[in-house]
Amino acid sequence: MALKEIQARCAGCSCDFSGRPSRSFLGFQKLRCPTCKQPVMYPLTSGYRIAYWVILALMLVAFVAELSEGKILFPGLVGIGTVVSLVSDRRMRGGVASPLVADGPAAG
């Protein structure tokens, strides 16, 4: 399924543009700025985010099960990639959302 066209802003040159993103290795939305040609990354779509949370939950269940048997289970590359993806997604969503909050009406 192709991704929808999104409005984007380049972090390098502050150029506003729209484009159809592709996917990065971990599933992030990736565009290229038409002005400065820098890569622009956007957060995960909800489907990828949910999949990563399910993987993390299953890994935690496996970790607890192994720990109850006296074994120590290490996360491996999938576990590390899952955690890195969720942390990066949280940072990106905060960075994308903050200008909208700053430009909105004052609360209170």
N, C-alpha and C positions, 0 to 999 in steps of 0.2 A: 504494500500500500504506500503510495507516494505521500510525502508530507505536504501540508498546506503551506502556501506562501505566507511569510511572516514579515512584519515590520521590524527592522533591526537598526542598531546604532553601533558604529565601529568605535571601539575603545581607543584606538590609535589616533584617528583623525576626526572623530565625532560626526562623521557623515551619516545621515539618516538615509536608509534605502530599504527596499523590499526585495525579497527573493525566496526561492524555494530551497530549503536547507537539505543537505545530505546528512548521513549519519557518520559519527566518528566511530572508532573501534569499540568504545564502551556504550555507544548509543546516544551520545549527545548530539544536538542539532548543530550542524556546522555550515557556515556560509563564508563567502569571501567578499571583502569590501570592494566595490567597484572602483573606488577612488585610489586607495593606497595598497590594494591587493593583500591586506593582512587577513589572516583567518579570524573569524568571529564565531565564538562558541556560545550556544544558548542551552538552557537546562533540558533535562530529560523530559520526554512526553510522559503522560500519566501511566501509560501501559508499561513502559520500561521501569518507571519508578516503582510501581506495584510489584513487578517481577523481581526487582532487586530486594524489596522488603520481604517478599516470600522466601527468596533464597536465604536471606539473612536469618529469618525466623527458623527455617529448617536446619540451618547450620548451628544455631543456638540450641535447638532441641537435641541434635546429634552430640553437641559438646557436653550438654548436661547428662545425657545418657552415658556417654563414655566416662565422664567424670564420676558418675555414680558407681561405675564398675572399677574405679581406681586407675583408669587410664587417662592420659592427657592427649587431647586431640588438637593438632595445629591446623589453622584455617587453610593453608595452601594458597595457591594463586587465585582461585575462584573467590575465596573468602576475602582476601586482601583487595581484589578488584571490586568486589561488591561494596566493601566499606569505603574505599576511595571514591567510587562512583556516587554513593549517597552523600558523602561529605562534600564533594565537588558540586553536586547538584544543589545542595543546601546553600552553598556560597553563591552559586550563580543565580539562584532564585532570589536571594537577598539583594544581590547587585542589580538585577533587572527590575525588581519591585521598588527599590528605594527612590529612584527619580519620580515614579508615579505618586508615591506617598508625599514626597517633598513638594510636588506641584499641586497637590490636592488642597481642598479647603482645610483650614485649621480646625482641629478637634477641640471641643470643650466649650 
